[in-house]
Amino acid sequence: MKPIRLDGHSLTRDQLCEVAFGAEVVLDEGALKAVARAAEFIAEQVRREEPIYGVSTGFGSNADRLLGAHPLRDELPGAGPSGRSLHAELQRNLIVTHAVCVGEPLAADVVRAMLCIRINTLLRGHSGIRVETLQALAALLNAGIVPVVPALGSVGASGDLAPLSHLAIVLLGGGEAFVEGERVPGDEALRRAGLEPVTLSYKEGLALNNGTAQMLACGVLALHRLDALLETADLAAAMTIDAFAGRLGAFGEDVHALRPHPGQVQVAGNLRRLLEGSSLADIPYHLVPRFRPWLPESWDGAAQKLTFDIAWDWVPFGQRHGREKFYQRFKPFRGGKKHQPQDSYSLRCVPQVHGAVRDAVEQAKRVFDIELNAVTDNPLIFPDKQAEHVEEQVVSAGHFHGMPLALAMSYVKAAIPVLAGISERRLNKLVDPATSDGLPAFLIGNEDATESGYMIVQYTAAAIVNDLASRAHPASVYSIPTSANAEDHVSMGANEARHVLAMVDDLGKVLALEIYTAAQALDLRRDMINAARDLARAGDAETLAAKIHCAPLPGSPQRQRFLDEVEALRSELAEGGAYQPGGAVARAHAALREAIPFLDHDRALDGEVAAAVRLVAEGCLLAALHDG
């Protein structure tokens, strides 16, 4: 990968993801000049014995305690000078005592992103770190050393203190790190890379561990994955709409111009593109037969290979009173589709629901784009500011507080189960014969009553949706004070972002289950309508009449009028071309079918479910869309 140049001002989410997945970084020379200026300023203030928080005072609740010239024990009778620097000891102790996270280590991509974020913010030149220390941090990243950072321990103010201390402790030769996948002590990791441990100077410990890098890294990586899943969700919905022979009027451009929420308008446009060329969508309702179980006498000749039979009901003349005009326009046959102008909400309201989730993600992106190039440690140093007192140049503020990120992640966190939930509802609608518009129960022919088909696929989706909903409670609303109440309101943003990152993967599983199921339903719907078309082309009205219930018996006075109406149905079916889904849907369907065949009879599905999840996670189905 091409190295990413960091200057503290221009880091993007895409660039951060490149570093997370392996790209090296280079430090901008102009930015390093600002870094050096701030470090020199801090050193000068120490020489002047100015009281500066975190430099010549303790931290948090110890902020009112000034550092002396030497350790107090040096003053005991008979004690000689220890040679210890309290300023260096303060910074080192800050790191080694704060690296107390627990739990499984964060993934390598998260840790690399954290390192990149920390380097970039320190390049702004408002933190007091020395150039050589910052270069050592970049060398650590470029050497492929991944500090072991247990996942649990940040309260999101003063930033991600504990996790960032696990990053910094490796720079000092402590802690642990992964080197080429092997977990080793920090000093061993440095030795293997030919790097030397760093001795921290004024404010450097505070610069290294005071900021929002963990929550920002997890959040950016989550949004990176969500971008692909938002497209996948639209694809899943489009495939399901085609499988239902759904109605497209609700997705019209003029319709959404009347309520132009950005995400909603975008999703409606996506659906129109995905479904372009579909001859299943908006098909006249009377042309769609419903499933009937296969019997030996269902089909003649080559059609015996089909796994289903088809059927319509006929509306008798006596039931048309007051509806004569309707039956002049629409043929009096009821198959799989009801005659109504609107689909259920899980189909019709896809733009409104998917679009609202997109808008939540876009809000988070706006927040993260600001944070990526923000200074988030404390105190802030303004070495070039004209001031009478140092307190005007070294300002204690609250940029470490993660609430902007936490609330943005709370919004996304609530949106994820919404998107998963509507996907599961579409999946359930496909497998339930009461709602599937004429498809077989659980999408399997089940001619011998021994098969379950896709029944339990919906169970899995339901379990994941429930789990996502249970985890969607916002961490940001529940602050627990820390540091003896000096830090009496915290954001919990690291928990928020960590939850979202994990939840995104589970969202992908639900969408994969919908697509897996929708592909089966699409095959059945297309094949059933095309079987009706083939029958209409091959036979006459009497042939097609064998598929229609409630038909007048031969010799009945109504028989001929019935056959005339059947002939009109037969003629309309025969005139059409082969029925097919939208072009983009067809490409995605074909890509899935390369890995997973149609389910004609029950078989083990565990490997297929895993394959569907993998196809979504690796972006294979989205790639198939672009191949066209």
C-alpha positions in Angstrom: 0.0 0.0 0.0 1.1 3.6 -0.6 2.2 5.3 2.7 -0.3 7.8 4.2 1.1 11.2 5.0 0.0 12.5 8.3 -0.1 16.2 9.0 -2.7 16.6 11.8 -5.2 18.3 9.4 -6.2 16.1 6.5 -6.6 12.5 7.7 -9.7 10.9 6.2 -11.7 7.9 7.2 -10.6 6.0 4.1 -7.0 6.8 4.8 -7.4 5.6 8.4 -8.9 2.4 7.2 -5.9 1.9 4.9 -3.5 2.3 7.8 -5.7 -0.1 9.9 -5.3 -2.7 7.2 -1.6 -2.4 6.8 -0.5 0.9 5.2 2.5 2.7 6.7 2.6 6.4 7.7 5.0 9.2 7.1 5.1 12.4 9.2 4.8 15.8 7.5 7.9 17.9 8.0 6.0 21.1 8.4 3.9 19.6 11.1 6.9 18.3 13.0 8.2 21.9 13.3 5.0 22.8 15.2 5.5 19.7 17.4 9.0 20.8 18.2 7.9 24.4 19.0 5.4 23.1 21.6 7.9 20.8 23.2 10.4 23.6 23.5 7.8 25.9 25.0 6.9 23.3 27.7 10.6 22.7 28.5 11.1 26.4 28.9 8.2 26.7 31.3 9.6 23.9 33.4 12.9 25.7 33.6 11.0 28.8 34.8 9.3 26.7 37.4 5.8 27.6 36.2 3.0 25.4 37.6 1.5 23.5 34.7 -1.1 20.7 35.0 0.3 17.3 34.3 3.8 18.7 33.9 4.7 20.1 37.2 1.5 19.0 39.1 -0.1 15.7 39.6 -3.1 14.4 37.6 -6.8 14.4 38.2 -7.5 14.7 41.9 -3.8 15.3 42.5 -3.8 18.4 40.3 -3.3 20.7 43.3 0.0 19.0 44.3 3.1 20.6 42.8 6.2 18.5 42.1 9.3 19.3 44.1 12.8 19.7 42.9 13.7 16.2 44.0 12.1 13.2 45.8 11.2 13.9 49.4 13.2 10.9 50.6 16.4 12.6 49.4 16.0 14.9 52.4 16.2 12.2 55.0 19.3 12.2 57.2 22.0 10.2 55.5 20.2 10.0 52.2 22.1 11.0 49.1 20.7 12.3 45.8 18.7 9.6 44.1 19.2 11.0 40.6 15.5 10.5 39.9 13.6 13.0 37.8 10.2 13.6 39.2 9.0 15.0 35.9 10.0 11.9 34.0 8.7 9.7 36.8 5.4 11.4 36.7 4.9 10.7 33.0 6.2 7.1 33.2 4.0 6.3 36.2 1.0 7.8 34.4 1.4 5.2 31.6 2.3 2.1 33.7 -0.4 2.6 36.3 -3.1 3.4 33.7 -2.6 0.3 31.5 -5.2 -1.8 33.4 -7.7 -2.8 30.8 -9.1 -6.3 30.9 -10.8 -8.7 28.4 -9.9 -10.0 25.0 -7.4 -7.9 23.0 -8.8 -5.5 20.5 -8.4 -6.6 16.8 -5.2 -5.5 15.1 -7.0 -3.2 12.7 -8.5 -1.3 15.6 -5.2 -1.0 17.4 -3.4 0.2 14.2 -6.2 2.8 13.7 -5.7 3.9 17.3 -2.0 4.4 16.8 -2.6 6.4 13.6 -5.2 8.6 15.2 -2.9 9.4 18.2 0.0 10.2 15.9 -2.2 12.5 13.7 -3.6 14.5 16.6 -0.2 15.0 18.2 1.1 16.4 14.9 -1.1 19.5 15.5 1.6 20.8 17.8 -0.6 21.6 20.8 0.4 18.6 23.0 4.0 19.1 24.0 5.4 15.8 22.8 8.9 15.8 21.4 9.5 15.1 17.7 11.7 12.0 18.6 9.0 10.5 20.7 6.4 11.0 18.0 8.7 9.5 15.4 9.2 6.5 17.7 5.5 6.0 17.9 5.3 6.1 14.1 8.2 3.6 13.8 6.3 1.3 16.1 3.3 1.4 13.8 5.3 1.0 10.6 7.2 -2.0 12.1 3.9 -3.9 12.3 4.0 -4.0 16.1 0.5 -4.3 17.5 0.3 -3.5 21.2 -2.0 -5.8 23.2 -4.9 -3.6 24.2 -7.6 -5.4 26.2 -11.0 -4.2 25.2 -12.5 -3.1 28.5 -11.4 -0.2 30.6 -12.2 3.2 29.0 -15.0 5.4 30.3 -14.5 7.9 27.4 -13.2 10.9 29.5 -10.4 11.8 30.0 -10.5 10.2 26.7 -9.5 6.5 26.4 -6.9 6.7 29.2 -6.5 3.0 30.0 -6.5 1.6 26.4 -4.1 4.4 25.2 -1.8 3.5 28.1 -1.6 0.0 26.7 -0.4 1.5 23.4 2.2 3.7 25.1 3.6 1.2 27.5 5.0 -0.8 24.6 6.8 2.3 23.5 8.5 2.2 26.9 9.4 -1.4 26.6 6.6 -2.7 28.8 3.3 -4.4 28.3 2.8 -6.9 25.5 2.5 -6.8 21.7 1.7 -9.0 18.7 4.6 -9.3 16.2 3.6 -11.3 13.1 0.7 -12.8 15.1 2.9 -13.9 18.0 2.2 -12.4 21.5 5.4 -11.3 23.1 6.6 -8.9 25.8 6.9 -5.3 24.8 10.7 -5.1 25.1 11.0 -8.2 22.9 8.7 -6.6 20.3 10.9 -3.5 20.2 14.1 -5.6 20.0 12.8 -7.6 17.0 12.0 -4.4 15.2 15.4 -2.9 16.0 13.7 -0.1 18.1 14.8 1.3 21.5 12.5 2.0 24.4 11.6 5.7 25.0 12.1 7.6 28.2 9.3 10.1 28.4 9.8 13.8 29.0 7.5 16.6 30.1 3.8 16.0 29.4 4.5 13.1 27.0 2.7 10.5 29.0 -0.4 12.7 29.2 0.0 13.5 25.4 0.1 9.8 24.7 -2.8 8.5 26.7 -5.3 11.4 26.9 -7.6 11.3 23.9 -10.5 9.6 22.0 -8.5 7.2 19.8 -10.2 3.9 20.8 -13.7 5.1 20.4 -12.8 6.9 17.2 -11.0 3.9 15.7 -13.8 1.5 16.5 -16.4 4.0 15.2 -14.6 4.7 11.9 -14.1 1.0 11.2 -17.7 0.3 12.1 -18.9 2.9 9.6 -16.5 1.5 7.0 -18.2 -1.8 7.3 -21.6 -0.3 7.5 -21.2 1.5 4.2 -21.1 -1.9 2.5 -23.9 -3.3 4.6 -26.2 -0.4 3.7 -25.8 -1.2 0.0 -26.3 -4.9 0.9 -29.5 -4.1 2.7 -30.9 -2.4 -0.3 -29.9 -5.4 -2.5 -31.6 -7.8 0.0 -34.7 -5.7 -0.1 -34.7 -5.5 -3.9 -34.3 -9.3 -4.2 -37.1 -9.8 -1.8 -39.3 -7.3 -3.7 -38.7 -9.2 -6.9 -39.4 -12.5 -5.2 -42.8 -11.0 -4.1 -43.5 -9.6 -7.6 -43.8 -6.4 -5.7 -45.1 -3.0 -6.6 -42.7 -0.2 -7.6 -44.9 2.9 -7.4 -43.8 3.5 -3.8 -40.2 4.1 -5.0 -40.9 6.7 -7.7 -38.6 9.8 -7.9 -41.6 12.1 -7.8 -43.0 10.4 -4.8 -39.8 10.9 -2.7 -39.4 14.5 -3.9 -42.3 15.2 -1.6 -40.4 14.1 1.5 -36.8 14.5 0.6 -34.8 13.1 3.5 -31.4 12.5 1.9 -31.2 8.8 2.9 -34.7 8.1 1.8 -34.2 9.6 -1.6 -31.0 7.7 -2.0 -32.5 4.3 -1.1 -35.5 4.9 -3.4 -33.1 5.6 -6.3 -31.0 2.5 -5.4 -34.1 0.3 -5.5 -35.1 1.7 -8.9 -31.7 0.9 -10.3 -31.5 -2.6 -8.7 -35.0 -3.5 -10.0 -34.5 -2.0 -13.5 -35.5 -4.5 -16.1 -37.6 -6.6 -13.8 -40.6 -8.2 -15.4 -41.7 -9.7 -12.1 -42.2 -6.4 -10.3 -45.6 -4.8 -11.1 -46.7 -7.9 -12.9 -50.6 -8.0 -13.2 -51.8 -9.8 -10.1 -53.9 -12.3 -12.0 -50.9 -13.7 -13.9 -49.2 -14.9 -10.7 -50.2 -18.4 -9.8 -49.9 -19.8 -6.3 -48.0 -22.8 -5.2 -49.8 -26.2 -5.0 -48.0 -29.3 -3.8 -46.6 -31.5 -6.6 -48.5 -34.7 -7.4 -47.6 -37.4 -10.0 -50.3 -36.1 -12.3 -49.4 -32.4 -11.9 -47.4 -32.1 -15.1 -47.0 -34.0 -18.4 -43.7 -34.9 -20.1 -40.7 -32.7 -19.5 -42.5 -30.7 -16.9 -42.4 -33.6 -14.5 -39.0 -32.3 -13.4 -40.7 -29.4 -11.6 -41.0 -29.6 -7.9 -44.3 -27.8 -7.6 -47.7 -27.5 -9.1 -49.5 -24.2 -9.7 -53.1 -23.0 -9.2 -55.6 -20.2 -9.4 -59.1 -19.7 -8.1 -61.8 -18.4 -10.4 -64.3 -15.8 -9.3 -67.8 -17.0 -10.2 -70.1 -14.7 -12.0 -72.4 -14.5 -9.0 -69.7 -13.0 -6.9 -69.0 -10.1 -9.2 -72.1 -8.0 -8.5 -71.0 -4.4 -8.2 -67.6 -5.2 -9.4 -68.3 -5.6 -13.1 -66.1 -2.7 -14.1 -63.2 -4.1 -12.2 -63.4 -7.5 -13.9 -63.5 -5.8 -17.3 -60.0 -4.6 -16.6 -58.6 -7.4 -14.4 -59.2 -11.0 -15.2 -61.3 -12.9 -12.6 -58.5 -15.2 -11.3 -56.9 -15.2 -7.9 -53.5 -16.8 -7.6 -50.6 -15.8 -5.4 -51.0 -12.0 -5.5 -53.8 -10.1 -3.9 -55.2 -7.3 -5.9 -54.3 -4.3 -3.8 -52.3 -1.1 -4.6 -49.8 -1.5 -1.8 -47.3 -4.0 -0.4 -46.7 -4.5 3.3 -44.6 -2.0 5.2 -41.4 -4.1 5.2 -41.4 -3.8 1.4 -43.2 -0.5 0.7 -41.3 1.5 3.4 -37.8 0.3 2.6 -36.7 3.9 1.5 -38.1 5.4 4.7 -36.5 2.8 7.1 -33.2 2.1 5.2 -32.9 5.8 4.5 -33.3 6.8 8.1 -30.5 4.4 9.0 -28.3 6.0 6.3 -29.0 9.4 7.8 -27.9 8.2 11.2 -24.7 6.9 9.7 -24.1 10.2 7.8 -24.4 12.1 11.0 -21.8 9.9 12.6 -19.5 10.5 9.6 -19.8 14.2 10.0 -18.8 14.0 13.7 -15.9 11.6 13.0 -14.5 13.6 10.1 -14.1 16.5 12.6 -12.6 14.3 15.3 -10.0 12.7 13.0 -8.1 16.0 12.8 -8.9 17.4 16.2 -6.7 17.8 19.3 -8.2 15.7 22.1 -5.7 15.8 24.9 -5.3 18.1 27.9 -4.0 20.7 28.7 -3.8 22.4 25.3 -0.6 24.3 24.5 -0.6 27.6 22.6 3.1 28.4 22.4 2.7 31.3 20.0 -0.1 33.0 21.8 0.8 36.4 23.2 0.0 36.3 26.9 1.0 37.8 30.2 0.6 34.5 32.2 1.4 30.9 31.3 -2.1 29.9 32.2 -3.3 31.7 29.0 -0.9 29.6 26.9 -1.5 26.2 28.7 -5.2 25.8 28.9 -7.0 23.0 30.7 -10.1 22.2 28.7 -12.3 19.2 28.0 -11.5 18.0 24.4 -10.9 14.5 25.8 -14.6 14.2 26.6 -16.0 11.6 24.1 -19.6 12.7 24.2 -19.8 14.0 20.6 -18.7 10.5 19.5 -20.7 8.7 22.0 -24.0 10.3 21.1 -23.3 9.8 17.4 -22.6 6.1 18.1 -25.8 5.9 20.2 -27.7 7.0 17.1 -26.0 4.4 14.9 -26.4 1.8 17.7 -30.2 2.3 17.7 -30.3 2.2 13.9 -28.6 -1.2 13.5 -31.4 -3.3 15.0 -33.9 -1.3 13.0 -32.2 -2.3 9.8 -31.8 -5.9 11.0 -35.4 -6.0 12.2 -37.0 -5.0 8.9 -34.7 -7.5 7.1 -35.9 -10.3 9.4 -39.6 -9.2 8.8 -39.1 -9.6 5.0 -37.4 -13.0 5.6 -40.3 -14.1 7.7 -42.8 -12.9 5.2 -41.1 -15.0 2.6 -41.3 -18.3 4.5 -44.8 -17.8 6.0 -47.5 -19.1 3.6 -50.0 -16.7 5.1 -47.9 -13.8 3.9 -45.8 -15.0 1.0 -48.3 -14.3 -1.7 -48.6 -17.9 -3.0 -45.1 -19.3 -2.3 -44.8 -22.7 -0.6 -44.5 -22.9 3.1 -40.9 -22.4 4.2 -40.0 -22.3 0.5 -39.8 -26.0 -0.1 -42.0 -28.3 -2.2 -42.4 -30.8 0.7 -44.3 -33.3 -1.5 -44.0 -36.1 1.1 -44.4 -33.9 4.2 -40.9 -34.6 5.5 -39.2 -31.3 4.8 -38.6 -28.1 6.8 -36.9 -26.0 4.1 -36.0 -22.5 5.4 -38.1 -22.7 8.5 -35.2 -22.4 11.0 -33.3 -19.8 9.0 -35.9 -17.3 10.2 -35.3 -18.5 13.8 -31.6 -17.6 13.5 -32.4 -14.2 12.1 -34.9 -13.6 14.9 -32.4 -14.6 17.6 -29.8 -12.2 16.2 -32.3 -9.3 15.9 -33.3 -9.9 19.5 -29.7 -9.9 20.6 -29.0 -6.7 18.6 -32.0 -5.0 20.2 -30.9 -6.0 23.6 -27.5 -4.5 23.0 -28.8 -1.2 21.6 -29.3 0.5 25.0 -27.1 3.6 24.7 -24.1 3.5 27.0 -23.8 7.3 26.7 -26.8 7.9 29.0 -25.2 6.3 32.0 -22.2 8.1 33.4 -20.2 6.7 36.4 -17.9 9.3 38.0 -14.2 8.5 38.2 -10.9 9.9 39.7 -12.4 10.6 43.1 -15.1 12.7 41.4 -12.7 15.0 39.7 -14.0 13.4 36.5 -17.6 13.5 37.6 -19.2 13.1 34.1 -17.9 10.7 31.5 -19.1 9.7 28.1 -18.7 5.9 28.0 -18.0 6.4 24.3 -15.5 3.6 24.0 -18.2 1.1 25.1 -20.6 2.6 22.7 -18.3 2.4 19.7 -17.0 -1.1 20.7 -20.6 -2.3 20.8 -21.4 -0.8 17.4 -18.3 -2.4 15.8 -19.5 -5.9 17.1 -23.1 -5.2 16.2 -22.2 -4.4 12.6 -20.9 -7.9 12.0 -24.2 -9.4 13.3 -26.2 -7.1 11.1 -24.3 -8.6 8.2 -25.4 -12.0 9.2 -29.1 -11.1 9.2 -28.8 -9.5 5.8 -27.0 -12.6 4.5 -29.9 -14.8 5.8 -32.4 -12.6 4.0 -30.5 -12.8 0.7 -30.1 -16.6 1.1 -33.8 -17.0 1.6 -34.8 -14.4 -1.0 -32.8 -16.2 -3.6 -34.8 -19.4 -3.0 -38.1 -17.5 -3.1 -37.0 -15.7 -6.3 -36.3 -19.0 -8.0 -39.7 -20.3 -7.0 -41.6 -17.2 -8.0 -39.9 -16.9 -11.4 -40.2 -20.6 -12.1 -43.8 -20.8 -11.1 -44.8 -17.8 -13.4 -42.7 -19.1 -16.2 -44.2 -22.6 -15.8 -47.6 -21.0 -16.2 -46.3 -19.1 -19.3 -44.9 -22.4 -20.8 -48.2 -24.2 -20.2 -50.1 -21.4 -21.8 -47.9 -21.5 -24.9 -48.1 -25.3 -25.2 -51.8 -25.9 -24.6 -55.2 -24.4 -25.0 -57.8 -23.1 -22.6 -58.8 -26.6 -21.4 -55.2 -27.3 -20.6 -54.9 -24.2 -18.4 -58.3 -24.8 -16.9 -57.0 -27.9 -15.2 -54.9 -25.6 -12.9 -57.9 -23.5 -11.9 -60.1 -24.3 -8.8 -63.8 -23.5 -8.6 -64.1 -24.0 -12.3 -67.6 -24.8 -13.7 -67.9 -28.5 -14.6 -68.1 -29.6 -18.2 -71.7 -29.3 -19.4 -72.4 -26.5 -17.0 -74.2 -23.4 -18.5 -71.3 -21.3 -17.3 -68.5 -23.6 -18.8 -68.1 -21.8 -22.1 -68.0 -18.3 -20.6 -65.5 -19.6 -18.1 -63.3 -21.0 -20.9 -63.5 -17.7 -22.7 -62.0 -16.0 -19.6 -59.4 -18.8 -19.3 -58.4 -18.2 -22.9 -57.9 -14.5 -22.2 -55.6 -15.4 -19.3 -53.8 -18.0 -21.4 -53.3 -15.5 -24.2 -51.9 -12.9 -21.9 -49.5 -15.4 -20.3 -48.4 -16.7 -23.7 -47.7 -13.3 -25.1 -45.1 -12.4 -22.4 -41.4 -13.1 -22.6 -39.7 -15.1 -19.9 -40.2 -13.5 -16.5 -37.0 -12.4 -14.8 -35.8 -10.2 -11.9 -34.1 -6.8 -12.3 -30.7 -7.0 -14.0 -28.7 -6.1 -10.9 -30.7 -8.5 -8.7 -30.1 -11.2 -11.3 -26.4 -10.7 -11.2 -26.3 -10.9 -7.4 -28.6 -13.9 -7.5 -26.2 -15.6 -10.0 -23.2 -14.9 -7.8 -24.9 -16.5 -4.8 -26.0 -19.5 -6.9 -22.4 -20.2 -7.8 -21.8 -21.0 -4.2 -25.2 -22.2 -3.1 -27.6 -24.3 -5.2 -31.3 -24.1 -5.2 -32.9 -26.2 -2.4 -35.2 -28.7 -4.2 -35.2 -31.1 -1.2 -34.0 -30.8 2.4 -30.3 -31.1 3.0 -27.8 -29.8 5.6 -27.8 -26.0 5.5 -25.1 -25.1 8.0 -22.4 -24.8 5.3 -24.7 -22.8 3.0 -25.6 -20.4 5.8 -21.9 -19.9 6.5 -21.2 -19.4 2.8 -24.0 -16.7 2.6 -22.5 -14.9 5.5 -19.1 -15.0 4.0 -20.4 -13.7 0.6 -21.8 -10.7 2.3 -18.8 -10.1 4.6 -16.4 -10.3 1.7 -18.5 -8.1 -0.6 -18.9 -10.7 -3.3 -22.5 -9.9 -4.0 -21.9 -6.2 -4.2 -19.0 -6.9 -6.6 -21.4 -8.8 -8.8 -23.6 -5.7 -9.1 -20.7 -3.7 -10.5 -19.7 -6.4 -12.9 -22.7 -5.4 -15.0 
